[in-house]
């Protein structure tokens, strides 16, 4: 193999795929990137950890076709240090070694045979494949608004992912860790023949967000099969296994609209909670909310440190009500809303409470279970 390419293209290719390599794998080749010539002016970079797989195509001058796998870490270090804008890669005859040349600089790298590299992307275009095309930026924003609520406990496998429901022309994403629930519903242009339900690992969606911020495509294509999903852009394909299992019936956790609604300025509420939380008990993270007519008192205390309180104006015209929340859960939800005002629905001091943007049409909610006030 002999190829010539621009340093920026080379660096971007490595940057896009290297996070999918496995640095602690039993198989050394999984810490490598596969570089393969696919035509006389295109090459592709591939990486996999056997759960995730990615390939990315970019422009290059291909003088001799071929393929090789090289250490992702070493390759990234080398390219970052090269000063010339043009890089030549040439394999040594009958070996898995390669010479990297840029200006007056040369590196000889020992690679591993490309034939040993796992098949990066399975054939997924089958009659069973469900395909949905989404706006990339809208999809990425939806992921951001729900992903923080996934469980960090590996023992609850299904809760470590985000549940997708696609029915007619509505995409619904939901995540929960048992203490809070986030859900967003978006109208999409695509219409599916039958409802699709699946669970995508949070790690996968975080990677989709990262990739989306790099590529310039307007849309992203989702191809779903029974146990895997493929995210496609024009020059990039990213595949992941789905989480096997049945997601909890979270719809049943969402209470009907409460007659007790509070309207509050989102930025003021965030600032108030952050001020008061200085005195929060680090073990419990509990902040108390005392609602009264036109006013919200927010309080925190720690026996060994002291206490804090703050007051903000609200729209509320019901009986006084004292409840408490893990303040980090509230801030996570508030900071992922765009609206000026937030609507809080509380039916009872110990019932699930809903925080949602007042002027948002995406049916986004952040449901938080309160903490018993001591």
C-alpha positions in Angstrom: 0.0 0.0 0.0 1.2 3.5 -0.8 -1.0 6.6 -0.2 -0.5 10.3 0.1 -2.8 12.5 2.0 -3.2 15.9 3.7 -2.2 16.1 7.3 -5.5 17.6 8.4 -7.4 14.8 6.7 -5.2 12.2 8.3 -5.5 13.8 11.7 -9.3 14.1 11.5 -9.6 10.4 10.4 -7.6 9.3 13.5 -9.5 11.6 15.8 -12.9 10.4 14.7 -12.2 6.7 15.1 -9.5 6.3 17.8 -11.9 6.5 20.7 -13.5 3.3 19.6 -10.3 1.3 19.9 -9.8 -0.8 23.0 -6.5 -0.1 24.8 -6.9 -3.0 27.3 -8.2 -5.7 25.0 -6.9 -9.2 25.1 -6.6 -9.0 21.3 -3.8 -6.4 20.6 -5.3 -5.7 17.2 -8.3 -4.0 18.9 -6.0 -1.2 20.0 -5.1 -0.6 16.3 -6.7 1.5 13.5 -7.3 -0.2 10.2 -6.3 2.0 7.3 -7.5 0.7 3.9 -7.5 2.1 0.4 -11.0 1.7 -1.0 -10.5 3.5 -4.4 -7.9 5.5 -6.3 -8.8 8.6 -4.3 -10.4 7.3 -1.1 -9.2 5.6 2.0 -11.1 4.5 5.2 -10.2 4.4 8.8 -11.8 1.7 10.9 -11.8 0.9 14.6 -13.7 -1.5 16.9 -13.8 -2.8 20.5 -16.2 -5.6 19.4 -19.2 -3.8 20.9 -18.8 -0.6 18.9 -17.5 -0.2 15.4 -16.8 2.7 13.2 -15.4 3.6 9.7 -14.7 6.9 8.2 -13.8 7.7 4.6 -11.7 10.6 3.4 -9.8 11.8 0.3 -6.3 10.5 -0.5 -4.0 9.9 -3.4 -3.8 6.1 -3.7 -0.8 5.0 -5.7 -0.9 1.3 -4.5 -3.9 -0.3 -2.9 -3.8 -2.3 0.3 -4.5 -2.2 4.0 -2.7 -2.3 7.4 -3.5 -1.8 11.1 -1.4 0.5 13.3 -1.4 1.5 16.9 -4.0 4.2 17.4 -2.1 5.8 20.2 1.3 5.9 18.4 -0.3 7.0 15.2 -2.1 9.9 16.9 1.2 11.0 18.5 3.1 10.8 15.3 0.7 12.8 13.2 0.3 15.5 15.9 4.1 16.2 15.8 4.5 16.3 12.0 5.2 19.8 10.6 4.6 19.2 6.8 1.1 19.3 5.4 1.6 16.2 3.2 2.1 12.7 4.6 3.1 9.5 2.7 2.4 6.0 4.0 4.1 3.1 2.3 4.1 -0.5 3.4 7.4 -2.5 3.4 7.2 -5.3 0.8 6.0 -8.7 2.3 5.8 -7.2 5.8 3.3 -5.6 8.1 5.6 -2.6 8.6 5.0 0.9 7.2 7.1 4.0 6.6 5.5 7.3 7.4 7.2 10.2 5.7 6.4 13.9 6.0 8.9 16.5 4.8 12.3 15.5 6.3 10.7 13.4 9.0 10.4 9.6 8.8 8.9 6.9 11.1 9.0 3.2 10.6 6.0 1.6 12.4 5.4 -2.1 13.0 1.8 -3.0 12.2 -0.5 -6.0 12.4 -1.9 -7.8 9.4 -5.2 -6.3 8.2 -6.6 -9.8 7.6 -6.6 -10.3 11.4 -8.8 -7.2 12.0 -12.4 -8.1 12.9 -15.0 -7.3 10.4 -15.9 -3.8 11.4 -19.4 -3.3 10.2 -21.9 -6.1 9.6 -24.3 -6.1 6.7 -27.3 -4.4 8.1 -29.4 -3.6 5.0 -31.8 -6.6 5.2 -35.6 -6.9 4.9 -35.8 -6.7 8.7 -33.9 -3.4 8.9 -35.9 -0.4 10.0 -34.6 2.9 8.6 -35.2 6.4 10.0 -33.7 9.7 8.8 -33.4 12.5 11.4 -32.1 16.0 11.5 -28.7 15.6 13.1 -28.7 18.7 15.3 -32.2 18.1 16.6 -31.4 14.5 17.4 -28.2 15.4 19.2 -30.0 18.0 21.3 -32.7 15.3 22.2 -29.9 13.0 23.4 -28.4 15.7 25.5 -31.7 16.4 27.2 -32.3 12.8 28.4 -29.0 11.0 28.7 -27.9 12.5 32.0 -30.7 10.5 33.7 -29.4 7.0 32.8 -28.4 4.7 35.6 -24.7 4.3 36.4 -25.3 0.9 38.0 -24.1 -1.8 35.6 -26.3 -4.3 37.5 -29.4 -2.6 35.9 -28.3 -3.1 32.3 -31.5 -1.8 30.7 -31.4 1.4 32.7 -27.8 2.2 31.5 -29.3 3.0 28.1 -31.9 5.3 26.6 -35.2 3.9 25.5 -36.3 4.7 21.9 -39.9 4.6 20.8 -40.7 5.4 17.2 -44.4 5.3 16.2 -46.0 7.0 13.2 -44.0 10.2 13.0 -43.2 10.6 16.6 -39.7 9.9 18.1 -39.7 9.5 21.9 -36.5 9.1 24.0 -36.6 8.3 27.7 -34.1 7.6 30.4 -34.3 6.8 34.1 -32.2 5.7 37.0 -35.1 5.0 39.3 -34.9 8.4 41.1 -35.6 10.6 38.1 -36.9 10.3 34.6 -36.3 12.3 31.5 -38.5 12.1 28.4 -38.7 14.0 25.1 -41.1 13.6 22.2 -40.2 15.0 18.8 -42.2 15.1 15.6 -40.1 13.7 12.7 -40.5 13.7 9.0 -40.1 9.9 8.7 -43.2 7.7 9.2 -42.7 4.1 10.2 -45.1 1.3 9.2 -45.0 -0.2 12.7 -43.9 0.9 16.1 -40.2 0.4 16.9 -38.9 0.0 20.4 -35.2 -0.5 21.4 -32.6 0.5 24.0 -29.3 2.2 23.0 -26.4 2.2 25.5 -25.6 5.7 26.9 -21.9 5.2 25.8 -23.1 4.8 22.2 -25.2 7.9 22.3 -22.4 10.0 23.8 -20.2 8.9 20.9 -23.0 9.8 18.4 -23.0 13.3 20.0 -19.3 13.6 19.6 -19.3 12.5 16.0 -22.2 14.8 15.2 -20.2 17.8 16.4 -17.4 16.9 14.0 -19.2 15.9 10.7 -21.0 18.6 8.7 -23.9 16.5 7.5 -27.4 17.9 8.0 -29.1 14.5 8.6 -28.3 11.2 10.3 -29.7 7.9 9.3 -30.6 5.2 11.8 -30.7 1.6 10.7 -32.2 -0.7 13.4 -32.2 -4.5 13.6 -33.0 -6.8 16.4 -29.7 -6.5 18.3 -27.8 -3.6 16.7 -28.1 -0.1 15.3 -26.1 1.7 12.7 -25.8 5.5 12.6 -24.9 6.7 9.1 -23.5 9.9 7.7 -22.3 10.5 4.2 -18.7 9.4 4.9 -19.1 7.8 8.3 -20.8 4.7 9.7 -21.0 3.9 13.4 -22.5 0.6 14.7 -23.4 -0.5 18.2 -25.0 -3.4 19.9 -28.4 -2.7 21.5 -29.2 -3.5 25.1 -31.2 -6.7 25.4 -34.1 -6.5 27.8 -37.4 -4.9 28.6 -37.4 -1.3 29.6 -39.7 -0.3 32.5 -43.1 1.0 31.6 -42.0 4.5 32.4 -45.2 6.1 31.0 -47.0 4.8 34.1 -44.6 6.8 36.3 -45.6 10.1 34.8 -48.5 11.6 36.8 -51.5 13.2 35.2 -51.3 17.0 35.0 -51.4 18.5 38.5 -53.7 21.4 39.5 -50.8 22.8 41.5 -48.5 24.5 39.0 -45.6 26.8 39.8 -44.1 29.1 37.2 -40.5 30.3 37.9 -37.8 32.0 36.0 -35.4 29.3 35.0 -32.1 31.3 35.3 -33.2 32.7 38.7 -34.0 29.2 40.0 -30.7 27.8 38.8 -28.7 30.7 40.5 -30.7 30.4 43.7 -30.1 26.6 44.0 -26.4 27.0 43.3 -26.1 29.6 46.0 -27.9 27.6 48.6 -26.2 24.3 47.7 -22.9 25.7 49.1 -24.2 24.6 52.5 -25.7 21.3 51.4 -24.9 18.0 53.1 -22.5 16.3 50.6 -23.8 12.9 51.7 -27.5 13.6 50.9 -27.4 16.6 48.4 -30.8 17.6 49.8 -32.2 21.1 49.3 -35.6 22.0 50.7 -38.2 23.9 48.6 -40.9 25.8 50.6 -43.6 27.1 48.3 -45.9 29.9 49.4 -48.1 32.4 47.6 -45.8 34.3 45.2 -42.6 33.1 46.8 -40.2 30.2 46.9 -37.8 29.7 49.8 -34.9 27.4 49.1 -32.9 26.0 52.1 -30.0 23.8 52.8 -28.1 22.9 56.0 -25.2 20.8 57.2 -24.7 20.2 61.0 -21.0 20.7 60.9 -21.0 23.7 58.4 -24.1 25.8 58.8 -27.2 26.6 56.8 -28.3 28.8 53.9 -31.6 30.1 52.4 -32.7 32.2 49.5 -35.9 33.6 48.2 -37.2 34.1 44.7 -40.5 35.3 43.2 -42.8 32.7 41.6 -46.3 32.3 40.2 -48.0 30.2 42.8 -51.4 30.7 44.5 -52.1 27.6 46.6 -51.5 26.4 50.1 -48.0 26.5 51.5 -46.0 23.3 50.7 -42.7 22.1 51.9 -40.8 19.4 49.9 -37.2 18.5 49.1 -35.1 17.2 46.2 -31.6 16.1 45.4 -30.5 19.5 44.1 -28.1 17.9 41.5 -31.1 16.2 39.8 -33.0 19.5 39.7 -30.0 21.4 38.2 -29.4 18.7 35.6 -32.9 19.1 34.3 -33.0 22.9 34.4 -29.8 23.3 32.6 -31.0 21.1 29.7 -34.0 23.4 29.1 -34.0 26.4 26.8 -37.1 28.3 27.9 -37.1 31.5 30.0 -39.6 30.1 32.5 -40.0 26.6 34.0 -43.3 25.0 35.0 -43.2 22.7 38.1 -46.1 20.4 38.7 -46.5 19.0 42.2 -49.5 17.1 43.4 -48.1 16.0 46.8 -44.9 16.6 48.8 -43.9 12.9 48.4 -45.2 12.4 44.9 -43.1 12.6 41.7 -42.7 16.2 40.6 -42.4 17.3 37.0 -40.1 20.1 35.8 -40.7 21.2 32.2 -40.0 24.2 30.0 -43.1 26.5 29.9 -42.9 27.4 26.2 -41.5 24.2 24.7 -43.5 22.1 22.2 -41.3 19.0 22.4 -43.1 17.5 25.4 -39.9 17.5 27.3 -40.2 16.6 31.0 -37.8 15.9 33.9 -39.5 13.9 36.6 -37.8 13.9 40.0 -38.8 11.9 43.0 -38.8 14.1 46.2 -36.9 13.3 49.3 -38.7 13.0 52.6 -38.2 16.2 54.6 -36.5 15.5 57.9 
